[in-house]
């Protein structure tokens, strides 16, 4: 009999490490791959796994995320499936917003009473991966787990950024430490596959994907006031509850920084990307009634285009061009993610702006842009040069930021003709 599962997608906090992309939106609402949002990844994994009872917990900068979910996920009237939003709320019992991952789920438990479920699948809204959750749930059930954590092998360089665990030969987690310092790592090596060991990945990291049996999670919440799963509830529960490690050997990345976000997107343009968009497990998103993209006389190599683009560029290489993007003649994009626009300018406005020297939405004539992210609705004038690089110091400016050598042009920014950044 199919396990009865309800999925909870955590909508994320401030996402300060992804600033300025998170200035006016939450992390799960950040556009990815030219036409999706990050939240589409966990939701699509659930739907492709046959789990269609999904709640998304939202709090910070949630307007665009709420709108996207409302406009994207609809089920027919005969289906019991849903993707519903649970917004953070203050009430007579609790006047605090969510204080952490566990607190967010704890405060939402009263809303789950109307649903029939045996297991709770808890997911992060800001990761890139493809996983069949049926394998995870089956592992949890077969081994009679109370808690199961999806884990992935990582190397010593990356380990301090994750919750690291050790497990015995039967997959039982015996100890867990949240973001250990490098000097502690020697004691935290685990049994991993030969392939992972040869790659120097000898530490098991939590992917922030958890399965709880319903009764166990309720009991933990009644006994432990902790606000965070990785920092408090799970480490405190080891030894009391049967906690299992489910090792995942596919591609997974945590979109936590501008650099990781940029690298994950640019990787999609390669011949054999680590994340396969062209698979039998589709990524679902909002259906937009946009025309096909039009490319006029451009040299294009290793590029991804969203819908409704008008491209007259001279050259586009190793780049992503999002929905409704407009790139004028003579311009070049190299290793750039252009997120596109929320609307089209009409022809009269474009002609008027050209006559008055006002930048239009998109990229103007004879621009050169490299190692950059152009957030939505940017207006970049003619002859602009934007060139990122590792030699550049981090900084935040009126219309752009520099993070890890990547120039991020802010949403709705207007860059005057002839501007050179940096």
N, C-alpha and C positions, 0 to 999 in steps of 0.2 A: 504494500500500500504506500502511496506517495506521501512523504512527510508533509505536514501542514506548517508552512513557513510564512512568516511576515518579515519583510525587509525594512530596515531603517537606514536611510542615507543621511549622514551628518552634514549639515549645510555649511559648516566652517565658521571660524571666528573672523578676526580682522584681516588676516592674511597679509601682515605687514611686510613680510619678505618678498611678496609679489607686487608691492607698490612700485609704480603708480597704476598698474593694471587693476588693483583692488581699491582705488580711491573712491569709485562710485558704484562698485559691484562686489559681491562676495566671490571668494575663490571658485566655487563650483559654477559660477555664472561666466567665468572668463572664457572667451571664444578660443577654440582649438581646431586645428586642421582646416581652417578656412570656412567651415560651415556648421560646426558643432559647438556645444558648450561642455565644459568638463563634467558637469553633472550627468550628461548623456551617457557617459561611460559606465558608471555603476548601475544606472537604471537599465541600460541595454543588456548588460551582463545578467541582470536579474530576469529580464524578459526572455532572453535567449536560453536561460536555464529552466524556464517554465514557472518561475515564481513571479506572479503578477499582483501581489498585494504589497504595495510599496508606499512608505511614508518618508517624506523629506523634511527634516527638521531645519528650520531657517531662523536666523536672528539678525546678523549684522549685514547692512547694505543689501537687504533681501528683495527689494522691489523688482529688479530685472530678473532675478532667479525665479521668483514667484510667477511673474508674467510668462517666462519661458516654459515653465512646467505646465501652467494652465493652458497654454496654447499648443503644447506639443503632444501630450499624452491623453488620449481619449479611448475608451473602450465601449463596445456596443452594449446595448441595454440588457442583453442576455448574459453578459459576462459578469463574473464576480470580481474581476480585476480592477485595480485603481492605482493611480499615482497621486497621492494627496499631500498637501502641504500642512505641516504642523508648525505654526509660527510660535516663537517664544512669547510667553504671556506672563503678566503679573496678575496675581489673584489674592484673595483674602488669606490664603494659607501660605503664600510665598510671594514676596515682592521683589525677588532677585531674578535677573536674567540668567541664562545658562552659564555656569561657572567652569564647565569642562565637558568632556565627552560623556562621562558617566552621568553627570548631573543633567545633561540634556535629555538622555534617555530616561533617567529616573523621573524627571518632571513630566515626561510624556506618557508614562505608563498608564495613567488613569484613562487616557484616550484610547488605549489598546483593549480595554475591557470589552468593547462592543465587537471585537473581532475574535474569530475562532482560530487558534494557532497553537502549535506545540513548541516551535523553535523560533528564536529571534536571530536574524542575520543582520549584523551591524556593519555598515560600510562607510568608508570615507568618500566625500564628494569631490576630491581633488587628486585622483590618481589615474594613471593611464595603464591599462592592462586588459586582457581578455581572459576570462576564467569561466569555466562551467561550474557554477556553484553546486550543482547536483553532486559532484564528486566530493566536495567539502562536506555537505550535509550528510551524504551516505557514510563518509568516514566517521563523522561525529556519532551517527546512530549505531553503526556497526560496532564501534569500540566503546559504546555506552558512555560517551563523554558528558561531563557537565558543562565544560567550556572547551571550545576548540579555537585555536588561533592559527590563521593562515600565516605561514612563515616563508622566507626566501633567503638563500645564502647570500652574504655580502662580504666584502673584503675589509681589511683593517682600517683603510682610509674612510670608508663609509659608515662603519659600525657605530662610531660615537653619535651619529645622528638618529639612531633608531633605538627601540626597545630590543635588547638582546636576551636570548633565552638559551637554556640548556635542557636537553631531553634525554631520557634513557632509551634503551634498545626497543622498547615497546611504544615509543612516541609520547610518553608521559613527560610533561614539562616539570622539571625538578627545581628550577630557579629562574628568576627573571630580573633584569635590571634595566631601568629606563635611561637611555643615552649615557652609557658609561664613558669615563675618560680613557684616553689611549693607554695609560699605564696599567689599567685593570684588565685589558683585553686578553692577556695570555691565559687567564683562568676561564675564559668563556668560549673556547673553541668547541665545536660540536661535530657530530658525525654527519657528513654531507655526501653527495654523490661524487664519484671520481672526477666527473667533468667539472663540478664546482671547485673541488679541491685543487685540481690542476690550474684553475683560474685564480687561485688564491682566495677563494670565497669560503672561509672556514667558520663563519659566524652566522648563526640563525637569527634573522631580524623579523620582528613582528611587522606584518603588512598593514596593521590597523584594520584587519578584517576578522570579525569574531562571530562565532556561533554560540548561543547560550540556550540551554534548555529553559523553558519558561519558568518553571518552579524554582530553579536554581537562581536565575537572575533576580526574581522577586525576593528570595531569601537573602541574597547578597546585599541588595539595596536596603533591606530592613536591618542588617547587621553592620554594614560599613557605610559611614557617611561620606566617604571619599568622593571627590568630584571627577576623577579621571580614571579611565580603564587602565591605561598603560602605566601610570604612575602610582596608582593606589589599589584599586579593586582587584585587578588580576594578580599582582605580586602578593597581596594579602591573602588571596584565596588559594594559592598553591599549597598543597598539603592537606587542605580541607576539602577541596573539590577536585574531581578528576579533570585535569587540564591537559589537553592534547595539542600536539604540534602537527599541522598538516602542511608538509613541505610542497611548495609550488615551484616548478622548474621552468616556467615560461617567462616572458618579458613583463616587467612591472617597474614603474617609476613613480616616485612621489613628486608631484608638481609643487615643490615647496619654495623654489627660488626662481628669479628671473632667468638665471643660467640654465637650470634644469627644464624650465618651461620652453625656453628658446631651443635648446638642444633636442628636446623631444619633438618639437614641431619640424625643425629643419631635417631631422632624421627621416621624417615621413616622405621626403622628396627623393631619397636615395633609391638605388636599384632594388635593394632588398631591405626595406626598413624593418626595425625591430618590432614595430606594431603594425599589423597587417589590416589596413582598411578594407582591402579587397578579399573578404572572406565570406564564408557562409553564415557567419554570426554578425549580422549587420549592426551598425551603430544607428540608433533611432534618434530623430531630432524633429524639430518643427518643420512641417512641410510649407515651403514658401512658393507662391505662384510667380516665379521669376523667369525671365527669358534665359535661353542658353547664353553662355559667355561668347563674346566676339573678339577675335584677335586679328589685328590688321598689320601685317608686314613685320612681325616681331620675331627675333630669334629666341626660341624658348628651349631650355634644357633642364630636366629634373625640376619641374615646377608643378604645383597643384593649384587649380583654380576652382573657386566657388562658383555660384550661379550669378548670372546677370552682370558679368563684368564687361567693360569696354577697354580693350588694351591696344594701344598704339605704340607701345614702348619699343625702343631699339633692341633691348636685350633683357631677358629675365632668366636667372639661373639659380638653382638651389633655393628656391623661394616659394612661399605660399601667398596666394592672392585671394582674399576673402570675398564674400558676397557683395555685389554692387560696387566693386572697386572700379575706379577709372584712372588709367595711367596714360598720360599724353605722349606725343611723339618725341623721339630722341632720348628718352629716359632709360636708365639701367637700374635694375634691382638685382643685387647679389646677396645671398644668404640673408634674406629679409622675410619677415612675416608681416604682411599688410592685411589687417583685419577687415577692411572694407567699410561699408557705410550702412546706416539704417534707412536711408532714403535716397532717391535720385534728385538731382537738381534739374529743373526744366531748362530747355534750350535757351530761352530768353535770358535767364539768369546767368548762364554760362557766357553768352555773348556779351552781356552787360559787364560782368566781372572782368572779361578779357580786355574790354575797352577802358576800364577804370583801374587796371592793374591790381585787381583783388584776386587772391588765390581761390580757385574752385575746389570743391570736394575732390579728394584724390591727390594724385601726384601730377605736377605740371610738366612743362616741356624741359627737356635737356637736363634732367636731374640725375644725380648719381647717389644711390643709397646702398650701403653695405653694412652687414652685421647690425641690423636694427629691427625693432618692432614698431610698427605704426598702428597705434590703437584706432578704434573706430572713429569715423567722421573727421579725420585729419584733412586739412586743406594746406597743401604744400605748393608754394609758388614755383615759378620757372627758375631754372639754373641753381637749384638748391643742392648742396652737397652734405650728405650725412654719412659719416664713416666711423664705425665703431672699431674697437680693438682692445686687446688685453692691456695695452700700455696706458689706457685712459683711467684716471682716478674716478671713484664713485662720486656722484654728486646729483643734486636735485635743483632744477631750474624752472623758470616760468612755464615753458612749453615742452620740456623734455627732462628725462632723468638718465643717468648712466649707472648701470649696475653690471658688475663683472665684465666690463668692456663692451656691453651691449647698450646701444642708444635706444631708449624707449620714448617715442613721441607720444605725448599724452592725448587722451580722448578729447575730441573737439578742438585740438590745437590748430592754430593758424600760423604757418611759417612763411614769412615774407620772401619774395623773390630774391635770389642771390645770397641767401643765408648759408653760412658754412657752420656745421656742427661736427665736432666740437670746435 
